[in-house]
Structure formats: structure tokens, C-alpha cells
Amino acid sequence: MSGKTEKRGGSKVIKKLIEMNKGEKGRVISIHGGRGKILRLAEMGITPGEEIVLIQKSFGPVIIRVKDTNLALGKGLAETILVEVSDNGKN
């Protein structure tokens, strides 16, 4: 993906996790990377189909909520996760 959001079927938008806005909810649709990265994220509960909420993104790590747990991810890792969000960010 070229870093731009992409419309998909009506009111859904696909974004990289790093492109989401604070408070925006979405569903993980894919993770780009090797088997080790995918397994590491799965161990943290980040898998395709899982709902996430972006809590914070500024300097330092990106903070997300997955399954009632807050997780900190590096920006590079957040770049590899694609998320489907609604146009208004409230799935």
C-alpha cells in the first residue's frame, strides 16, 4: 500500500495502524511481515479480525487497546498492520 487510505465497499476505509486517529476503532485485516513478526503480534492478541482502538500516537510508541489490554507498539511495527475503519471511525 502506498501510504494512502483506500475506500472499500461503501463506508469502510483501509488504513495502516499508524495512520489512524486517536480514539478511532477498527478491525485488523492483515499484517505485512515475516512469520516471526506475525507470530509475535498474535501472541499479543493482534490478529486479523481483531478489533483495536488507537489510544495514543505521538512521540514514542503507538498505544492501542486490544481485548481490554493496552499495548505499546513501535511506529515501524504499526506501519505493517492494516486496519479497516468506518468513515467516522466508530465501527
Contacts in CASP RR format, 6 or more apart in sequence:
PFRMAT RR
TARGET T0000
AUTHOR 0000-0000-0000
METHOD contacts of the structure
MODEL  1
MSGKTEKRGGSKVIKKLIEMNKGEKGRVISIHGGRGKILRLAEMGITPGE
EIVLIQKSFGPVIIRVKDTNLALGKGLAETILVEVSDNGKN
1 14 0 8 1.000
1 16 0 8 1.000
1 82 0 8 1.000
3 16 0 8 1.000
3 19 0 8 1.000
5 13 0 8 1.000
5 14 0 8 1.000
5 15 0 8 1.000
5 19 0 8 1.000
6 13 0 8 1.000
6 14 0 8 1.000
7 13 0 8 1.000
8 14 0 8 1.000
8 84 0 8 1.000
11 86 0 8 1.000
11 87 0 8 1.000
12 84 0 8 1.000
12 85 0 8 1.000
12 86 0 8 1.000
12 87 0 8 1.000
13 84 0 8 1.000
13 85 0 8 1.000
13 86 0 8 1.000
13 87 0 8 1.000
14 29 0 8 1.000
14 82 0 8 1.000
14 83 0 8 1.000
14 84 0 8 1.000
14 85 0 8 1.000
15 82 0 8 1.000
15 83 0 8 1.000
15 85 0 8 1.000
16 78 0 8 1.000
16 79 0 8 1.000
16 80 0 8 1.000
16 81 0 8 1.000
16 82 0 8 1.000
16 83 0 8 1.000
17 52 0 8 1.000
17 54 0 8 1.000
17 62 0 8 1.000
17 64 0 8 1.000
17 73 0 8 1.000
17 78 0 8 1.000
17 79 0 8 1.000
17 81 0 8 1.000
17 82 0 8 1.000
17 83 0 8 1.000
18 57 0 8 1.000
18 62 0 8 1.000
18 75 0 8 1.000
18 76 0 8 1.000
18 78 0 8 1.000
18 79 0 8 1.000
20 26 0 8 1.000
20 54 0 8 1.000
20 57 0 8 1.000
20 83 0 8 1.000
20 85 0 8 1.000
21 54 0 8 1.000
21 89 0 8 1.000
22 54 0 8 1.000
22 55 0 8 1.000
22 56 0 8 1.000
22 57 0 8 1.000
23 53 0 8 1.000
23 54 0 8 1.000
23 55 0 8 1.000
23 89 0 8 1.000
24 53 0 8 1.000
24 54 0 8 1.000
24 85 0 8 1.000
24 89 0 8 1.000
25 51 0 8 1.000
25 52 0 8 1.000
25 53 0 8 1.000
25 85 0 8 1.000
25 86 0 8 1.000
25 89 0 8 1.000
25 90 0 8 1.000
25 91 0 8 1.000
26 51 0 8 1.000
26 52 0 8 1.000
26 53 0 8 1.000
26 83 0 8 1.000
26 84 0 8 1.000
26 85 0 8 1.000
26 86 0 8 1.000
26 89 0 8 1.000
26 91 0 8 1.000
27 49 0 8 1.000
27 50 0 8 1.000
27 51 0 8 1.000
27 52 0 8 1.000
27 83 0 8 1.000
27 84 0 8 1.000
27 85 0 8 1.000
27 91 0 8 1.000
28 46 0 8 1.000
28 47 0 8 1.000
28 48 0 8 1.000
28 49 0 8 1.000
28 50 0 8 1.000
28 51 0 8 1.000
28 52 0 8 1.000
28 81 0 8 1.000
28 82 0 8 1.000
28 83 0 8 1.000
29 48 0 8 1.000
29 49 0 8 1.000
29 82 0 8 1.000
29 83 0 8 1.000
29 84 0 8 1.000
30 48 0 8 1.000
30 81 0 8 1.000
30 82 0 8 1.000
31 37 0 8 1.000
31 38 0 8 1.000
31 41 0 8 1.000
31 46 0 8 1.000
31 47 0 8 1.000
31 48 0 8 1.000
31 80 0 8 1.000
31 81 0 8 1.000
31 82 0 8 1.000
32 80 0 8 1.000
32 81 0 8 1.000
32 82 0 8 1.000
33 80 0 8 1.000
37 77 0 8 1.000
37 80 0 8 1.000
41 47 0 8 1.000
41 77 0 8 1.000
41 81 0 8 1.000
44 66 0 8 1.000
44 71 0 8 1.000
45 66 0 8 1.000
45 67 0 8 1.000
46 52 0 8 1.000
46 64 0 8 1.000
46 66 0 8 1.000
46 71 0 8 1.000
46 81 0 8 1.000
50 66 0 8 1.000
50 67 0 8 1.000
51 66 0 8 1.000
51 91 0 8 1.000
52 64 0 8 1.000
52 65 0 8 1.000
52 66 0 8 1.000
52 83 0 8 1.000
53 64 0 8 1.000
53 65 0 8 1.000
54 62 0 8 1.000
54 63 0 8 1.000
54 64 0 8 1.000
55 63 0 8 1.000
55 64 0 8 1.000
55 65 0 8 1.000
55 70 0 8 1.000
56 62 0 8 1.000
56 63 0 8 1.000
57 63 0 8 1.000
57 78 0 8 1.000
60 74 0 8 1.000
60 75 0 8 1.000
61 72 0 8 1.000
61 73 0 8 1.000
61 74 0 8 1.000
61 75 0 8 1.000
62 72 0 8 1.000
62 73 0 8 1.000
62 74 0 8 1.000
62 75 0 8 1.000
62 78 0 8 1.000
63 70 0 8 1.000
63 71 0 8 1.000
63 72 0 8 1.000
63 73 0 8 1.000
64 70 0 8 1.000
64 71 0 8 1.000
64 73 0 8 1.000
65 71 0 8 1.000
73 81 0 8 1.000
85 91 0 8 1.000
END
